[in-house]
Amino acid sequence: MEDSIRNRYEALKMLVVERKAQFDNLIRFIENETTWLTSPASTKYHLCIEGGLLEHSVNVAESMLKIRIALAPEMSVESCVIVSLIHDLGKVGMPGNPQYLINRYTEIQQINGYKPDVPYRFNKDLTYLSVPVRSLYLASKQIDLTEQEVQAIIYHDG
């Protein structure tokens, strides 16, 4: 993980105080038992690179904190950080069964020296859940979320 992203991520984690114990359990779980630190943010679009999901989540959290100041200063900083960091958590898949896999070369691509069309592909062995639903499934085992936080995660995707 790039030092800049790591430092920004660590700074955001420090903003969670009231639910620190639960949040720390969540972070420990996602960092140690999932591909949270290495997953791409997508298969071929934004930040489809190793660690792209974490970078995307950090970017969203920092943006949300700026927007909060202008539009909803009464909103909890802690809530903004938690929701932002875990809004796409479902993209990690499940422990031991990631959602995104490095795309394999087809036989024809390998013979002709072409790269796969997209860097990552979906794991077909993973039971399908939408990203927001899987995000809540994974997170809710570790941290209590408010109705507003659940709504923000479910409806963030349009």
RAFENRA-V938585 format. One line per field, one symbol per residue. phi: phi as a letter, one per 40 degrees, with the letter a starting at -180 (. if undefined). Layout:
phi: ???
This chain:
phi: .cdccdccccccccccbcbdcccccccdccccbbcdcbcccacabcfcbdgccccdccdccccccccddcbaccccddcdcccccbdbddccgbdgaccbbcccccdcccccgccddbcbbcccccccbcdcccdcdccccbacbcdcccccccccch
